[in-house]
Amino acid sequence: MIAATVFASALLLNSLAYLHARAMLRFSPEGLRTNAPEALGLLDKLEVMALGVQIPRPTDTATPRDHGLTYESREIPVTEGVTLGAWWIAHADPVGTVVLFHGYAASKSTLLHQATVLHRKRYSCLLVDFRGSGESSGADTTVGFLEAQDVRAAIQQVVGQKRSGPLLVYGQSMGGAAALRANSLSPLAIDGLILESVFDRMLTTVKQRFYAVGIPATPLAELLTFWGGFQSGFWSFAHNPVDYASDCHVPVLMLHGTDDPRVTLNQARSVYEALAGAKSMKVFPGAKHQSLVEFDEGEWAAALDEFTAPIANPTGH
């Protein structure tokens, strides 16, 4: 009876973890999105524990035109069956180019505030939908692992066109993780990297979600991480931006909120400390896991100016 009970418990836990991993990595075609863990009541938490979260496929809720920006839509091929949607926002007199990548369960329209500030500073911008989001193909996400291919494909398109000034990459949360992994596979042809709210390890970011709900993370977080990688075809315990960071030799600006419940400041600092090249970090007191340019545009823009100045004018003249 003891053996049967242990076996049944293990089967139940693994079945729940498999179901939850599937729900988090495969976007549903429609429906209401499950509230953030902190906003769930007791009955909601029980329902999520039993059925998993529901995350509708992210769509664009606005266009650059809504922000007064002229743009053209682009289609970026990655691999057979994977095509990315993107917006190219050209500046008439650019000082550089920035390629922007969004976070988990989001789309390129969530990057329009950043693009507006960057365009005001005379940067041309390429806003990219990861696979499974916006105008891109598919309905799956791997939280930055396969998205590293998307990063490389988007950057290659910009590298191959006529432009002036430095080429920078901005990655928000999952977008930053994907950029670090892409660079770790082989160095990206970029002049600088801006990482906002990036997690350190796949396992710890999964655990943070359990902490947010108020339940013990182990062993469910480990099981969820395992089954998520299994379903996506990779060993998810090795998907760790803190490890990718040691291969990053280009200048990096890290932006992070002190009250981020998804990625603690100490976890972000572990990524920062592992970076191999020139680096700087801007901390936003009181900010959570959110768009930091919307939290404090002035401080965000000032940090960007300080970071880009030596890149745009490396000789100091």
VENJO-V141968 format. One record per run of one state. SS is the DSSP state (H for helix, E for strand, L for the rest). FROM is the first residue (numbers start at 1). TO is the last residue. If there is no record, write none. Layout:
<<SS & FROM & TO> <SS & FROM & TO>>
This chain:
<<L & 1 & 1> <H & 2 & 25> <E & 26 & 26> <L & 27 & 27> <E & 28 & 28> <L & 29 & 36> <H & 37 & 39> <L & 40 & 41> <H & 42 & 51> <L & 52 & 55> <E & 56 & 56> <L & 57 & 63> <H & 64 & 67> <L & 68 & 71> <E & 72 & 79> <L & 80 & 81> <E & 82 & 89> <L & 90 & 95> <E & 96 & 101> <L & 102 & 107> <H & 108 & 120> <L & 121 & 122> <E & 123 & 128> <L & 129 & 139> <E & 140 & 140> <L & 141 & 146> <H & 147 & 159> <L & 160 & 165> <E & 166 & 172> <L & 173 & 173> <H & 174 & 185> <L & 186 & 191> <E & 192 & 196> <L & 197 & 201> <H & 202 & 213> <L & 214 & 219> <H & 220 & 232> <L & 233 & 235> <H & 236 & 238> <L & 239 & 240> <H & 241 & 247> <L & 248 & 250> <E & 251 & 257> <L & 258 & 264> <H & 265 & 274> <L & 275 & 278> <E & 279 & 284> <L & 285 & 291> <H & 292 & 295> <L & 296 & 296> <H & 297 & 312> <L & 313 & 317>>
